[in-house]
Amino acid sequence: MASTSLENRISTKEKRIKELEAQQKRVQQQLATARRDLKALQADKVNELLTESHMTYEDMAKLLQKQHQQDAPDYH
């Protein structure tokens, strides 16, 4: 009787693990999709800023480089 109870508990735990693994796989897929969508939105934002400001990619690169230099700490 005790071994049947243990077998049932083991079986239940194995099923739960499989369910959680399937759930984890779905969440990983959703996370990958969300990250891809975020990158696309960020690219759209850059393109929109370029269009609105009539700047070229080179102009934007120069501004970003200048901003990076201003944000970097001074080492003297």
mmJSON file of the N, C-alpha and C atoms, coordinates in Angstrom:
{"data_MODEL":{"atom_site":{
"group_PDB":["ATOM","ATOM","ATOM","ATOM","ATOM","ATOM","ATOM","ATOM","ATOM","ATOM","ATOM","ATOM","ATOM","ATOM","ATOM","ATOM","ATOM","ATOM","ATOM","ATOM","ATOM","ATOM","ATOM","ATOM","ATOM","ATOM","ATOM","ATOM","ATOM","ATOM","ATOM","ATOM","ATOM","ATOM","ATOM","ATOM","ATOM","ATOM","ATOM","ATOM","ATOM","ATOM","ATOM","ATOM","ATOM","ATOM","ATOM","ATOM","ATOM","ATOM","ATOM","ATOM","ATOM","ATOM","ATOM","ATOM","ATOM","ATOM","ATOM","ATOM","ATOM","ATOM","ATOM","ATOM","ATOM","ATOM","ATOM","ATOM","ATOM","ATOM","ATOM","ATOM","ATOM","ATOM","ATOM","ATOM","ATOM","ATOM","ATOM","ATOM","ATOM","ATOM","ATOM","ATOM","ATOM","ATOM","ATOM","ATOM","ATOM","ATOM","ATOM","ATOM","ATOM","ATOM","ATOM","ATOM","ATOM","ATOM","ATOM","ATOM","ATOM","ATOM","ATOM","ATOM","ATOM","ATOM","ATOM","ATOM","ATOM","ATOM","ATOM","ATOM","ATOM","ATOM","ATOM","ATOM","ATOM","ATOM","ATOM","ATOM","ATOM","ATOM","ATOM","ATOM","ATOM","ATOM","ATOM","ATOM","ATOM","ATOM","ATOM","ATOM","ATOM","ATOM","ATOM","ATOM","ATOM","ATOM","ATOM","ATOM","ATOM","ATOM","ATOM","ATOM","ATOM","ATOM","ATOM","ATOM","ATOM","ATOM","ATOM","ATOM","ATOM","ATOM","ATOM","ATOM","ATOM","ATOM","ATOM","ATOM","ATOM","ATOM","ATOM","ATOM","ATOM","ATOM","ATOM","ATOM","ATOM","ATOM","ATOM","ATOM","ATOM","ATOM","ATOM","ATOM","ATOM","ATOM","ATOM","ATOM","ATOM","ATOM","ATOM","ATOM","ATOM","ATOM","ATOM","ATOM","ATOM","ATOM","ATOM","ATOM","ATOM","ATOM","ATOM","ATOM","ATOM","ATOM","ATOM","ATOM","ATOM","ATOM","ATOM","ATOM","ATOM","ATOM","ATOM","ATOM","ATOM","ATOM","ATOM","ATOM","ATOM","ATOM","ATOM","ATOM","ATOM","ATOM","ATOM","ATOM","ATOM","ATOM","ATOM","ATOM","ATOM","ATOM","ATOM","ATOM"],
"id":[1,2,3,4,5,6,7,8,9,10,11,12,13,14,15,16,17,18,19,20,21,22,23,24,25,26,27,28,29,30,31,32,33,34,35,36,37,38,39,40,41,42,43,44,45,46,47,48,49,50,51,52,53,54,55,56,57,58,59,60,61,62,63,64,65,66,67,68,69,70,71,72,73,74,75,76,77,78,79,80,81,82,83,84,85,86,87,88,89,90,91,92,93,94,95,96,97,98,99,100,101,102,103,104,105,106,107,108,109,110,111,112,113,114,115,116,117,118,119,120,121,122,123,124,125,126,127,128,129,130,131,132,133,134,135,136,137,138,139,140,141,142,143,144,145,146,147,148,149,150,151,152,153,154,155,156,157,158,159,160,161,162,163,164,165,166,167,168,169,170,171,172,173,174,175,176,177,178,179,180,181,182,183,184,185,186,187,188,189,190,191,192,193,194,195,196,197,198,199,200,201,202,203,204,205,206,207,208,209,210,211,212,213,214,215,216,217,218,219,220,221,222,223,224,225,226,227,228],
"type_symbol":["N","C","C","N","C","C","N","C","C","N","C","C","N","C","C","N","C","C","N","C","C","N","C","C","N","C","C","N","C","C","N","C","C","N","C","C","N","C","C","N","C","C","N","C","C","N","C","C","N","C","C","N","C","C","N","C","C","N","C","C","N","C","C","N","C","C","N","C","C","N","C","C","N","C","C","N","C","C","N","C","C","N","C","C","N","C","C","N","C","C","N","C","C","N","C","C","N","C","C","N","C","C","N","C","C","N","C","C","N","C","C","N","C","C","N","C","C","N","C","C","N","C","C","N","C","C","N","C","C","N","C","C","N","C","C","N","C","C","N","C","C","N","C","C","N","C","C","N","C","C","N","C","C","N","C","C","N","C","C","N","C","C","N","C","C","N","C","C","N","C","C","N","C","C","N","C","C","N","C","C","N","C","C","N","C","C","N","C","C","N","C","C","N","C","C","N","C","C","N","C","C","N","C","C","N","C","C","N","C","C","N","C","C","N","C","C","N","C","C","N","C","C","N","C","C","N","C","C"],
"label_atom_id":["N","CA","C","N","CA","C","N","CA","C","N","CA","C","N","CA","C","N","CA","C","N","CA","C","N","CA","C","N","CA","C","N","CA","C","N","CA","C","N","CA","C","N","CA","C","N","CA","C","N","CA","C","N","CA","C","N","CA","C","N","CA","C","N","CA","C","N","CA","C","N","CA","C","N","CA","C","N","CA","C","N","CA","C","N","CA","C","N","CA","C","N","CA","C","N","CA","C","N","CA","C","N","CA","C","N","CA","C","N","CA","C","N","CA","C","N","CA","C","N","CA","C","N","CA","C","N","CA","C","N","CA","C","N","CA","C","N","CA","C","N","CA","C","N","CA","C","N","CA","C","N","CA","C","N","CA","C","N","CA","C","N","CA","C","N","CA","C","N","CA","C","N","CA","C","N","CA","C","N","CA","C","N","CA","C","N","CA","C","N","CA","C","N","CA","C","N","CA","C","N","CA","C","N","CA","C","N","CA","C","N","CA","C","N","CA","C","N","CA","C","N","CA","C","N","CA","C","N","CA","C","N","CA","C","N","CA","C","N","CA","C","N","CA","C","N","CA","C","N","CA","C","N","CA","C","N","CA","C","N","CA","C","N","CA","C"],
"label_alt_id":[null,null,null,null,null,null,null,null,null,null,null,null,null,null,null,null,null,null,null,null,null,null,null,null,null,null,null,null,null,null,null,null,null,null,null,null,null,null,null,null,null,null,null,null,null,null,null,null,null,null,null,null,null,null,null,null,null,null,null,null,null,null,null,null,null,null,null,null,null,null,null,null,null,null,null,null,null,null,null,null,null,null,null,null,null,null,null,null,null,null,null,null,null,null,null,null,null,null,null,null,null,null,null,null,null,null,null,null,null,null,null,null,null,null,null,null,null,null,null,null,null,null,null,null,null,null,null,null,null,null,null,null,null,null,null,null,null,null,null,null,null,null,null,null,null,null,null,null,null,null,null,null,null,null,null,null,null,null,null,null,null,null,null,null,null,null,null,null,null,null,null,null,null,null,null,null,null,null,null,null,null,null,null,null,null,null,null,null,null,null,null,null,null,null,null,null,null,null,null,null,null,null,null,null,null,null,null,null,null,null,null,null,null,null,null,null,null,null,null,null,null,null,null,null,null,null,null,null],
"label_comp_id":["MET","MET","MET","ALA","ALA","ALA","SER","SER","SER","THR","THR","THR","SER","SER","SER","LEU","LEU","LEU","GLU","GLU","GLU","ASN","ASN","ASN","ARG","ARG","ARG","ILE","ILE","ILE","SER","SER","SER","THR","THR","THR","LYS","LYS","LYS","GLU","GLU","GLU","LYS","LYS","LYS","ARG","ARG","ARG","ILE","ILE","ILE","LYS","LYS","LYS","GLU","GLU","GLU","LEU","LEU","LEU","GLU","GLU","GLU","ALA","ALA","ALA","GLN","GLN","GLN","GLN","GLN","GLN","LYS","LYS","LYS","ARG","ARG","ARG","VAL","VAL","VAL","GLN","GLN","GLN","GLN","GLN","GLN","GLN","GLN","GLN","LEU","LEU","LEU","ALA","ALA","ALA","THR","THR","THR","ALA","ALA","ALA","ARG","ARG","ARG","ARG","ARG","ARG","ASP","ASP","ASP","LEU","LEU","LEU","LYS","LYS","LYS","ALA","ALA","ALA","LEU","LEU","LEU","GLN","GLN","GLN","ALA","ALA","ALA","ASP","ASP","ASP","LYS","LYS","LYS","VAL","VAL","VAL","ASN","ASN","ASN","GLU","GLU","GLU","LEU","LEU","LEU","LEU","LEU","LEU","THR","THR","THR","GLU","GLU","GLU","SER","SER","SER","HIS","HIS","HIS","MET","MET","MET","THR","THR","THR","TYR","TYR","TYR","GLU","GLU","GLU","ASP","ASP","ASP","MET","MET","MET","ALA","ALA","ALA","LYS","LYS","LYS","LEU","LEU","LEU","LEU","LEU","LEU","GLN","GLN","GLN","LYS","LYS","LYS","GLN","GLN","GLN","HIS","HIS","HIS","GLN","GLN","GLN","GLN","GLN","GLN","ASP","ASP","ASP","ALA","ALA","ALA","PRO","PRO","PRO","ASP","ASP","ASP","TYR","TYR","TYR","HIS","HIS","HIS"],
"label_asym_id":["A","A","A","A","A","A","A","A","A","A","A","A","A","A","A","A","A","A","A","A","A","A","A","A","A","A","A","A","A","A","A","A","A","A","A","A","A","A","A","A","A","A","A","A","A","A","A","A","A","A","A","A","A","A","A","A","A","A","A","A","A","A","A","A","A","A","A","A","A","A","A","A","A","A","A","A","A","A","A","A","A","A","A","A","A","A","A","A","A","A","A","A","A","A","A","A","A","A","A","A","A","A","A","A","A","A","A","A","A","A","A","A","A","A","A","A","A","A","A","A","A","A","A","A","A","A","A","A","A","A","A","A","A","A","A","A","A","A","A","A","A","A","A","A","A","A","A","A","A","A","A","A","A","A","A","A","A","A","A","A","A","A","A","A","A","A","A","A","A","A","A","A","A","A","A","A","A","A","A","A","A","A","A","A","A","A","A","A","A","A","A","A","A","A","A","A","A","A","A","A","A","A","A","A","A","A","A","A","A","A","A","A","A","A","A","A","A","A","A","A","A","A","A","A","A","A","A","A"],
"label_entity_id":["1","1","1","1","1","1","1","1","1","1","1","1","1","1","1","1","1","1","1","1","1","1","1","1","1","1","1","1","1","1","1","1","1","1","1","1","1","1","1","1","1","1","1","1","1","1","1","1","1","1","1","1","1","1","1","1","1","1","1","1","1","1","1","1","1","1","1","1","1","1","1","1","1","1","1","1","1","1","1","1","1","1","1","1","1","1","1","1","1","1","1","1","1","1","1","1","1","1","1","1","1","1","1","1","1","1","1","1","1","1","1","1","1","1","1","1","1","1","1","1","1","1","1","1","1","1","1","1","1","1","1","1","1","1","1","1","1","1","1","1","1","1","1","1","1","1","1","1","1","1","1","1","1","1","1","1","1","1","1","1","1","1","1","1","1","1","1","1","1","1","1","1","1","1","1","1","1","1","1","1","1","1","1","1","1","1","1","1","1","1","1","1","1","1","1","1","1","1","1","1","1","1","1","1","1","1","1","1","1","1","1","1","1","1","1","1","1","1","1","1","1","1","1","1","1","1","1","1"],
"label_seq_id":[1,1,1,2,2,2,3,3,3,4,4,4,5,5,5,6,6,6,7,7,7,8,8,8,9,9,9,10,10,10,11,11,11,12,12,12,13,13,13,14,14,14,15,15,15,16,16,16,17,17,17,18,18,18,19,19,19,20,20,20,21,21,21,22,22,22,23,23,23,24,24,24,25,25,25,26,26,26,27,27,27,28,28,28,29,29,29,30,30,30,31,31,31,32,32,32,33,33,33,34,34,34,35,35,35,36,36,36,37,37,37,38,38,38,39,39,39,40,40,40,41,41,41,42,42,42,43,43,43,44,44,44,45,45,45,46,46,46,47,47,47,48,48,48,49,49,49,50,50,50,51,51,51,52,52,52,53,53,53,54,54,54,55,55,55,56,56,56,57,57,57,58,58,58,59,59,59,60,60,60,61,61,61,62,62,62,63,63,63,64,64,64,65,65,65,66,66,66,67,67,67,68,68,68,69,69,69,70,70,70,71,71,71,72,72,72,73,73,73,74,74,74,75,75,75,76,76,76],
"pdbx_PDB_ins_code":[null,null,null,null,null,null,null,null,null,null,null,null,null,null,null,null,null,null,null,null,null,null,null,null,null,null,null,null,null,null,null,null,null,null,null,null,null,null,null,null,null,null,null,null,null,null,null,null,null,null,null,null,null,null,null,null,null,null,null,null,null,null,null,null,null,null,null,null,null,null,null,null,null,null,null,null,null,null,null,null,null,null,null,null,null,null,null,null,null,null,null,null,null,null,null,null,null,null,null,null,null,null,null,null,null,null,null,null,null,null,null,null,null,null,null,null,null,null,null,null,null,null,null,null,null,null,null,null,null,null,null,null,null,null,null,null,null,null,null,null,null,null,null,null,null,null,null,null,null,null,null,null,null,null,null,null,null,null,null,null,null,null,null,null,null,null,null,null,null,null,null,null,null,null,null,null,null,null,null,null,null,null,null,null,null,null,null,null,null,null,null,null,null,null,null,null,null,null,null,null,null,null,null,null,null,null,null,null,null,null,null,null,null,null,null,null,null,null,null,null,null,null,null,null,null,null,null,null],
"Cartn_x":[0.827,0.0,0.871,1.916,2.785,3.506,3.898,4.613,3.687,2.408,1.452,1.307,1.249,1.144,2.382,3.547,4.776,4.825,4.398,4.376,3.444,2.312,1.372,1.992,2.672,3.313,4.422,5.194,6.261,5.665,4.626,3.963,3.414,2.804,2.262,3.367,4.486,5.615,6.2,6.298,6.812,5.911,4.601,3.652,3.783,3.937,4.065,5.336,6.407,7.662,7.489,6.831,6.59,5.737,4.721,3.876,4.691,5.532,6.351,7.375,7.938,8.884,8.186,6.982,6.219,5.885,5.509,5.2,6.455,7.588,8.84,9.18,8.97,9.242,8.371,7.082,6.178,6.626,7.026,7.458,8.742,9.664,10.899,10.59,9.629,9.24,8.615,7.791,7.17,8.232,9.219,10.299,11.116,11.42,12.173,11.378,10.094,9.24,9.191,9.058,9.001,10.305,11.43,12.724,12.864,12.432,12.494,11.605,10.399,9.489,10.071,10.726,11.34,12.43,13.257,14.31,13.704,12.632,11.973,11.405,10.8,10.254,11.357,12.472,13.587,14.125,14.21,14.658,13.663,12.371,11.347,11.475,11.796,11.946,13.11,14.229,15.384,15.022,14.365,13.97,13.029,12.102,11.164,11.904,12.852,13.629,14.425,14.992,15.747,14.844,13.658,12.717,12.248,11.898,11.391,12.461,13.683,14.743,15.488,15.186,15.868,17.369,17.74,19.152,19.524,20.787,21.282,21.771,22.006,22.555,23.915,24.686,26.004,25.859,24.877,24.626,24.25,23.385,22.943,24.13,24.981,26.154,27.071,27.262,28.102,27.503,26.195,25.54,25.66,25.447,25.552,26.975,27.969,29.355,29.656,29.174,29.383,28.72,27.492,26.78,27.538,28.054,28.802,30.044,30.726,31.908,31.542,30.394,29.962,29.542,28.989,28.546,29.705,30.797,31.938,32.621,33.074,33.756,35.118,35.514,36.826,37.937,38.945,40.118,41.322,41.738,42.885,43.995],
"Cartn_y":[-1.193,0.0,1.257,1.231,2.404,2.639,1.558,1.737,2.319,1.967,2.532,4.029,4.417,5.826,6.59,6.002,6.644,6.722,5.678,5.681,6.765,6.932,7.988,9.372,9.56,10.846,11.129,10.094,10.242,10.601,9.899,10.156,11.573,12.016,13.373,14.409,14.183,15.127,15.153,13.999,13.936,14.698,14.545,15.283,16.78,17.18,18.604,19.191,18.423,18.887,19.076,18.147,18.269,19.496,19.74,20.92,22.204,22.247,23.437,23.641,22.561,22.678,23.212,22.758,23.256,24.735,25.095,26.491,27.352,26.858,27.602,27.819,26.822,26.939,28.026,28.048,29.081,30.477,30.6,31.902,32.344,31.421,31.757,32.249,31.612,32.041,33.432,33.683,35.007,36.068,35.717,36.649,36.971,35.971,36.189,37.08,36.844,37.662,39.104,39.28,40.63,41.376,40.688,41.336,41.739,40.862,41.163,42.373,42.397,43.521,44.822,44.762,45.953,46.497,45.627,46.075,46.736,46.161,46.733,48.112,48.245,49.545,50.579,50.159,51.086,51.541,50.64,51.004,51.965,51.705,52.606,53.996,54.054,55.343,56.124,55.445,56.109,56.619,55.775,56.199,57.396,57.391,58.51,59.791,59.672,60.852,61.393,60.484,60.92,61.62,61.072,61.645,63.023,63.118,64.388,65.474,65.084,66.08,66.318,65.527,65.622,65.42,64.608,64.305,63.05,62.94,61.711,60.777,59.54,58.595,59.067,59.703,60.205,61.323,62.211,63.283,62.694,61.684,61.051,60.375,59.718,59.045,60.06,61.205,62.247,62.751,62.969,63.417,62.375,61.113,60.051,59.943,60.108,60.058,61.233,62.397,63.59,63.414,62.877,62.64,61.625,60.583,59.557,60.165,61.054,61.702,62.592,63.246,64.109,63.287,62.109,61.258,60.522,60.333,59.6,60.438,59.793,60.544,61.046,62.17,62.739,62.051,61.631,61.024,61.91,62.669,63.56,63.181],
"Cartn_z":[0.0,0.0,0.0,0.791,0.87,-0.448,-1.119,-2.377,-3.445,-3.435,-4.385,-4.14,-2.88,-2.533,-3.006,-2.784,-3.233,-4.755,-5.424,-6.887,-7.409,-6.755,-7.153,-6.95,-5.832,-5.555,-6.566,-6.89,-7.88,-9.236,-9.625,-10.903,-10.955,-9.863,-9.787,-9.937,-9.257,-9.344,-10.761,-11.389,-12.752,-13.718,-13.544,-14.386,-14.162,-12.895,-12.568,-13.191,-13.151,-13.752,-15.25,-15.905,-17.348,-17.662,-16.829,-17.023,-16.874,-15.848,-15.609,-16.723,-17.232,-18.343,-19.591,-19.845,-20.991,-20.805,-19.586,-19.276,-19.457,-18.982,-19.116,-20.59,-21.407,-22.838,-23.46,-23.084,-23.612,-23.172,-21.921,-21.407,-22.104,-22.341,-23.056,-24.466,-25.117,-26.457,-26.418,-25.418,-25.281,-25.01,-24.199,-23.887,-25.138,-25.919,-27.157,-28.111,-28.211,-29.072,-28.575,-27.274,-26.701,-26.946,-26.794,-27.043,-28.511,-29.417,-30.849,-31.168,-30.583,-30.804,-30.269,-29.12,-28.54,-29.455,-29.992,-30.911,-32.148,-32.66,-33.828,-33.499,-32.326,-31.92,-31.738,-31.162,-30.986,-32.342,-33.291,-34.636,-35.286,-35.093,-35.625,-35.017,-33.721,-33.043,-33.646,-33.89,-34.495,-35.884,-36.658,-38.009,-37.962,-37.009,-36.862,-36.495,-35.569,-35.18,-36.365,-37.148,-38.323,-39.332,-39.529,-40.487,-40.029,-38.735,-38.209,-38.213,-37.946,-37.807,-39.112,-40.137,-41.42,-41.272,-40.281,-40.061,-40.839,-41.133,-41.762,-40.657,-41.024,-40.048,-39.551,-40.432,-40.044,-39.009,-39.217,-38.251,-36.887,-36.921,-35.673,-34.988,-35.755,-35.183,-34.509,-35.152,-34.559,-33.247,-33.233,-32.004,-30.898,-31.249,-30.254,-29.712,-30.589,-30.155,-29.233,-29.591,-28.761,-27.399,-27.388,-26.137,-25.284,-25.912,-25.186,-24.54,-25.274,-24.721,-23.547,-23.623,-22.533,-21.31,-21.547,-20.447,-19.782,-20.513,-19.971,-18.9,-17.833,-16.783,-17.284,-16.766,-17.145,-16.378,-17.083,-16.461,-16.778,-15.801,-16.004,-15.056],
"occupancy":[1.0,1.0,1.0,1.0,1.0,1.0,1.0,1.0,1.0,1.0,1.0,1.0,1.0,1.0,1.0,1.0,1.0,1.0,1.0,1.0,1.0,1.0,1.0,1.0,1.0,1.0,1.0,1.0,1.0,1.0,1.0,1.0,1.0,1.0,1.0,1.0,1.0,1.0,1.0,1.0,1.0,1.0,1.0,1.0,1.0,1.0,1.0,1.0,1.0,1.0,1.0,1.0,1.0,1.0,1.0,1.0,1.0,1.0,1.0,1.0,1.0,1.0,1.0,1.0,1.0,1.0,1.0,1.0,1.0,1.0,1.0,1.0,1.0,1.0,1.0,1.0,1.0,1.0,1.0,1.0,1.0,1.0,1.0,1.0,1.0,1.0,1.0,1.0,1.0,1.0,1.0,1.0,1.0,1.0,1.0,1.0,1.0,1.0,1.0,1.0,1.0,1.0,1.0,1.0,1.0,1.0,1.0,1.0,1.0,1.0,1.0,1.0,1.0,1.0,1.0,1.0,1.0,1.0,1.0,1.0,1.0,1.0,1.0,1.0,1.0,1.0,1.0,1.0,1.0,1.0,1.0,1.0,1.0,1.0,1.0,1.0,1.0,1.0,1.0,1.0,1.0,1.0,1.0,1.0,1.0,1.0,1.0,1.0,1.0,1.0,1.0,1.0,1.0,1.0,1.0,1.0,1.0,1.0,1.0,1.0,1.0,1.0,1.0,1.0,1.0,1.0,1.0,1.0,1.0,1.0,1.0,1.0,1.0,1.0,1.0,1.0,1.0,1.0,1.0,1.0,1.0,1.0,1.0,1.0,1.0,1.0,1.0,1.0,1.0,1.0,1.0,1.0,1.0,1.0,1.0,1.0,1.0,1.0,1.0,1.0,1.0,1.0,1.0,1.0,1.0,1.0,1.0,1.0,1.0,1.0,1.0,1.0,1.0,1.0,1.0,1.0,1.0,1.0,1.0,1.0,1.0,1.0,1.0,1.0,1.0,1.0,1.0,1.0],
"B_iso_or_equiv":[0.0,0.0,0.0,0.0,0.0,0.0,0.0,0.0,0.0,0.0,0.0,0.0,0.0,0.0,0.0,0.0,0.0,0.0,0.0,0.0,0.0,0.0,0.0,0.0,0.0,0.0,0.0,0.0,0.0,0.0,0.0,0.0,0.0,0.0,0.0,0.0,0.0,0.0,0.0,0.0,0.0,0.0,0.0,0.0,0.0,0.0,0.0,0.0,0.0,0.0,0.0,0.0,0.0,0.0,0.0,0.0,0.0,0.0,0.0,0.0,0.0,0.0,0.0,0.0,0.0,0.0,0.0,0.0,0.0,0.0,0.0,0.0,0.0,0.0,0.0,0.0,0.0,0.0,0.0,0.0,0.0,0.0,0.0,0.0,0.0,0.0,0.0,0.0,0.0,0.0,0.0,0.0,0.0,0.0,0.0,0.0,0.0,0.0,0.0,0.0,0.0,0.0,0.0,0.0,0.0,0.0,0.0,0.0,0.0,0.0,0.0,0.0,0.0,0.0,0.0,0.0,0.0,0.0,0.0,0.0,0.0,0.0,0.0,0.0,0.0,0.0,0.0,0.0,0.0,0.0,0.0,0.0,0.0,0.0,0.0,0.0,0.0,0.0,0.0,0.0,0.0,0.0,0.0,0.0,0.0,0.0,0.0,0.0,0.0,0.0,0.0,0.0,0.0,0.0,0.0,0.0,0.0,0.0,0.0,0.0,0.0,0.0,0.0,0.0,0.0,0.0,0.0,0.0,0.0,0.0,0.0,0.0,0.0,0.0,0.0,0.0,0.0,0.0,0.0,0.0,0.0,0.0,0.0,0.0,0.0,0.0,0.0,0.0,0.0,0.0,0.0,0.0,0.0,0.0,0.0,0.0,0.0,0.0,0.0,0.0,0.0,0.0,0.0,0.0,0.0,0.0,0.0,0.0,0.0,0.0,0.0,0.0,0.0,0.0,0.0,0.0,0.0,0.0,0.0,0.0,0.0,0.0,0.0,0.0,0.0,0.0,0.0,0.0],
"pdbx_formal_charge":[null,null,null,null,null,null,null,null,null,null,null,null,null,null,null,null,null,null,null,null,null,null,null,null,null,null,null,null,null,null,null,null,null,null,null,null,null,null,null,null,null,null,null,null,null,null,null,null,null,null,null,null,null,null,null,null,null,null,null,null,null,null,null,null,null,null,null,null,null,null,null,null,null,null,null,null,null,null,null,null,null,null,null,null,null,null,null,null,null,null,null,null,null,null,null,null,null,null,null,null,null,null,null,null,null,null,null,null,null,null,null,null,null,null,null,null,null,null,null,null,null,null,null,null,null,null,null,null,null,null,null,null,null,null,null,null,null,null,null,null,null,null,null,null,null,null,null,null,null,null,null,null,null,null,null,null,null,null,null,null,null,null,null,null,null,null,null,null,null,null,null,null,null,null,null,null,null,null,null,null,null,null,null,null,null,null,null,null,null,null,null,null,null,null,null,null,null,null,null,null,null,null,null,null,null,null,null,null,null,null,null,null,null,null,null,null,null,null,null,null,null,null,null,null,null,null,null,null],
"auth_seq_id":[1,1,1,2,2,2,3,3,3,4,4,4,5,5,5,6,6,6,7,7,7,8,8,8,9,9,9,10,10,10,11,11,11,12,12,12,13,13,13,14,14,14,15,15,15,16,16,16,17,17,17,18,18,18,19,19,19,20,20,20,21,21,21,22,22,22,23,23,23,24,24,24,25,25,25,26,26,26,27,27,27,28,28,28,29,29,29,30,30,30,31,31,31,32,32,32,33,33,33,34,34,34,35,35,35,36,36,36,37,37,37,38,38,38,39,39,39,40,40,40,41,41,41,42,42,42,43,43,43,44,44,44,45,45,45,46,46,46,47,47,47,48,48,48,49,49,49,50,50,50,51,51,51,52,52,52,53,53,53,54,54,54,55,55,55,56,56,56,57,57,57,58,58,58,59,59,59,60,60,60,61,61,61,62,62,62,63,63,63,64,64,64,65,65,65,66,66,66,67,67,67,68,68,68,69,69,69,70,70,70,71,71,71,72,72,72,73,73,73,74,74,74,75,75,75,76,76,76],
"auth_comp_id":["MET","MET","MET","ALA","ALA","ALA","SER","SER","SER","THR","THR","THR","SER","SER","SER","LEU","LEU","LEU","GLU","GLU","GLU","ASN","ASN","ASN","ARG","ARG","ARG","ILE","ILE","ILE","SER","SER","SER","THR","THR","THR","LYS","LYS","LYS","GLU","GLU","GLU","LYS","LYS","LYS","ARG","ARG","ARG","ILE","ILE","ILE","LYS","LYS","LYS","GLU","GLU","GLU","LEU","LEU","LEU","GLU","GLU","GLU","ALA","ALA","ALA","GLN","GLN","GLN","GLN","GLN","GLN","LYS","LYS","LYS","ARG","ARG","ARG","VAL","VAL","VAL","GLN","GLN","GLN","GLN","GLN","GLN","GLN","GLN","GLN","LEU","LEU","LEU","ALA","ALA","ALA","THR","THR","THR","ALA","ALA","ALA","ARG","ARG","ARG","ARG","ARG","ARG","ASP","ASP","ASP","LEU","LEU","LEU","LYS","LYS","LYS","ALA","ALA","ALA","LEU","LEU","LEU","GLN","GLN","GLN","ALA","ALA","ALA","ASP","ASP","ASP","LYS","LYS","LYS","VAL","VAL","VAL","ASN","ASN","ASN","GLU","GLU","GLU","LEU","LEU","LEU","LEU","LEU","LEU","THR","THR","THR","GLU","GLU","GLU","SER","SER","SER","HIS","HIS","HIS","MET","MET","MET","THR","THR","THR","TYR","TYR","TYR","GLU","GLU","GLU","ASP","ASP","ASP","MET","MET","MET","ALA","ALA","ALA","LYS","LYS","LYS","LEU","LEU","LEU","LEU","LEU","LEU","GLN","GLN","GLN","LYS","LYS","LYS","GLN","GLN","GLN","HIS","HIS","HIS","GLN","GLN","GLN","GLN","GLN","GLN","ASP","ASP","ASP","ALA","ALA","ALA","PRO","PRO","PRO","ASP","ASP","ASP","TYR","TYR","TYR","HIS","HIS","HIS"],
"auth_asym_id":["A","A","A","A","A","A","A","A","A","A","A","A","A","A","A","A","A","A","A","A","A","A","A","A","A","A","A","A","A","A","A","A","A","A","A","A","A","A","A","A","A","A","A","A","A","A","A","A","A","A","A","A","A","A","A","A","A","A","A","A","A","A","A","A","A","A","A","A","A","A","A","A","A","A","A","A","A","A","A","A","A","A","A","A","A","A","A","A","A","A","A","A","A","A","A","A","A","A","A","A","A","A","A","A","A","A","A","A","A","A","A","A","A","A","A","A","A","A","A","A","A","A","A","A","A","A","A","A","A","A","A","A","A","A","A","A","A","A","A","A","A","A","A","A","A","A","A","A","A","A","A","A","A","A","A","A","A","A","A","A","A","A","A","A","A","A","A","A","A","A","A","A","A","A","A","A","A","A","A","A","A","A","A","A","A","A","A","A","A","A","A","A","A","A","A","A","A","A","A","A","A","A","A","A","A","A","A","A","A","A","A","A","A","A","A","A","A","A","A","A","A","A","A","A","A","A","A","A"],
"auth_atom_id":["N","CA","C","N","CA","C","N","CA","C","N","CA","C","N","CA","C","N","CA","C","N","CA","C","N","CA","C","N","CA","C","N","CA","C","N","CA","C","N","CA","C","N","CA","C","N","CA","C","N","CA","C","N","CA","C","N","CA","C","N","CA","C","N","CA","C","N","CA","C","N","CA","C","N","CA","C","N","CA","C","N","CA","C","N","CA","C","N","CA","C","N","CA","C","N","CA","C","N","CA","C","N","CA","C","N","CA","C","N","CA","C","N","CA","C","N","CA","C","N","CA","C","N","CA","C","N","CA","C","N","CA","C","N","CA","C","N","CA","C","N","CA","C","N","CA","C","N","CA","C","N","CA","C","N","CA","C","N","CA","C","N","CA","C","N","CA","C","N","CA","C","N","CA","C","N","CA","C","N","CA","C","N","CA","C","N","CA","C","N","CA","C","N","CA","C","N","CA","C","N","CA","C","N","CA","C","N","CA","C","N","CA","C","N","CA","C","N","CA","C","N","CA","C","N","CA","C","N","CA","C","N","CA","C","N","CA","C","N","CA","C","N","CA","C","N","CA","C","N","CA","C","N","CA","C","N","CA","C","N","CA","C","N","CA","C"],
"pdbx_PDB_model_num":[1,1,1,1,1,1,1,1,1,1,1,1,1,1,1,1,1,1,1,1,1,1,1,1,1,1,1,1,1,1,1,1,1,1,1,1,1,1,1,1,1,1,1,1,1,1,1,1,1,1,1,1,1,1,1,1,1,1,1,1,1,1,1,1,1,1,1,1,1,1,1,1,1,1,1,1,1,1,1,1,1,1,1,1,1,1,1,1,1,1,1,1,1,1,1,1,1,1,1,1,1,1,1,1,1,1,1,1,1,1,1,1,1,1,1,1,1,1,1,1,1,1,1,1,1,1,1,1,1,1,1,1,1,1,1,1,1,1,1,1,1,1,1,1,1,1,1,1,1,1,1,1,1,1,1,1,1,1,1,1,1,1,1,1,1,1,1,1,1,1,1,1,1,1,1,1,1,1,1,1,1,1,1,1,1,1,1,1,1,1,1,1,1,1,1,1,1,1,1,1,1,1,1,1,1,1,1,1,1,1,1,1,1,1,1,1,1,1,1,1,1,1,1,1,1,1,1,1]
}}}
